[in-house]
């Protein structure tokens, strides 16, 4: 666990999205980190999981995170989504964007 990002309740969902953000800021960006691992990591599956995550389902989980003030803004679901998407080169698409594309 990275220091400064301690939680009262540990949840896989929180770990899967909050911790990569902290990792990408404190250690190194996500893709170089994955590339540095000494084993095969399913990077495409990880990125697909980020993109297909029902982000607003995380609101309650993120609200329970107790963290260092440095990481506080990552408790905001929209900020967290945009930051992680930027890490993997993805873009969030809103319902309005989908309607305009049709």
C-alpha positions as CSV (number, residue, x, y, z in Angstrom):
1,X,0.0,0.0,0.0
2,X,1.4,3.4,-0.8
3,X,1.7,5.8,2.1
4,X,-0.7,8.7,2.3
5,X,-3.6,6.7,0.8
6,X,-4.8,4.7,3.8
7,X,-8.4,3.7,4.0
8,X,-10.7,2.6,6.8
9,X,-12.3,0.0,4.5
10,X,-10.4,-1.9,1.9
11,X,-12.3,-2.5,-1.3
12,X,-11.2,-4.1,-4.6
13,X,-13.1,-1.4,-6.5
14,X,-11.3,1.4,-4.6
15,X,-7.9,-0.4,-5.0
16,X,-8.5,-0.9,-8.7
17,X,-9.0,2.8,-9.5
18,X,-7.7,5.0,-6.6
19,X,-4.4,3.2,-6.2
20,X,-3.4,3.4,-9.9
21,X,-3.9,7.1,-9.8
22,X,-1.6,7.4,-6.7
23,X,0.9,5.0,-8.3
24,X,1.0,7.0,-11.6
25,X,1.8,10.2,-9.7
26,X,4.1,8.9,-7.0
27,X,6.1,6.2,-8.8
28,X,5.7,6.4,-12.6
29,X,2.9,6.6,-15.2
30,X,0.8,3.5,-15.6
31,X,2.0,2.2,-18.9
32,X,5.7,2.5,-18.1
33,X,5.0,0.9,-14.8
34,X,3.2,-2.1,-16.4
35,X,6.1,-2.4,-18.9
36,X,8.6,-2.5,-16.0
37,X,6.9,-5.5,-14.3
38,X,9.0,-8.7,-14.3
39,X,6.0,-10.7,-15.5
40,X,3.3,-10.5,-18.1
41,X,0.5,-8.2,-17.1
42,X,-2.8,-8.1,-19.0
43,X,-2.5,-4.4,-19.8
44,X,-5.2,-4.5,-22.5
45,X,-7.6,-6.1,-20.1
46,X,-6.7,-3.5,-17.4
47,X,-7.3,-0.6,-19.8
48,X,-10.5,-2.1,-21.1
49,X,-11.7,-2.4,-17.5
50,X,-10.9,1.3,-16.9
51,X,-12.9,2.3,-20.0
52,X,-15.9,0.1,-19.3
53,X,-16.1,0.9,-15.6
54,X,-19.5,2.3,-14.5
55,X,-17.6,5.3,-12.9
56,X,-20.5,6.9,-11.0
57,X,-21.0,3.6,-9.1
58,X,-17.8,4.5,-7.3
59,X,-19.2,7.7,-5.7
60,X,-19.9,6.0,-2.3
61,X,-16.7,4.0,-2.3
62,X,-14.5,7.0,-3.1
63,X,-16.3,9.0,-0.4
64,X,-15.1,6.5,2.2
65,X,-11.4,6.8,1.3
66,X,-9.3,8.6,3.9
67,X,-6.2,9.9,2.3
68,X,-3.4,12.5,2.6
69,X,-4.6,15.9,1.3
70,X,-2.2,15.5,-1.6
71,X,-4.6,12.7,-3.0
72,X,-7.9,14.3,-2.0
73,X,-8.9,15.4,-5.5
74,X,-8.7,11.7,-6.6
75,X,-11.8,11.1,-4.5
76,X,-13.8,13.0,-7.1
77,X,-15.0,10.5,-9.6
78,X,-14.9,12.8,-12.6
79,X,-11.3,13.9,-11.8
80,X,-10.2,10.3,-11.2
81,X,-11.8,9.1,-14.5
82,X,-10.2,11.8,-16.5
83,X,-6.8,11.4,-14.9
84,X,-6.7,7.7,-15.5
85,X,-8.1,8.0,-19.0
86,X,-5.3,10.5,-19.8
87,X,-2.8,7.9,-18.6
88,X,-4.0,5.3,-21.1
89,X,-4.8,7.7,-24.0
90,X,-8.6,7.3,-23.7
91,X,-11.3,9.9,-23.7
92,X,-14.6,10.0,-21.7
93,X,-17.6,10.1,-23.9
94,X,-20.8,11.7,-22.5
95,X,-24.3,10.9,-23.5
96,X,-24.4,14.2,-25.4
97,X,-21.3,13.3,-27.3
98,X,-22.9,9.9,-28.3
99,X,-26.2,11.7,-29.4
100,X,-24.2,14.1,-31.5
101,X,-22.3,11.3,-33.2
102,X,-25.5,9.6,-34.4
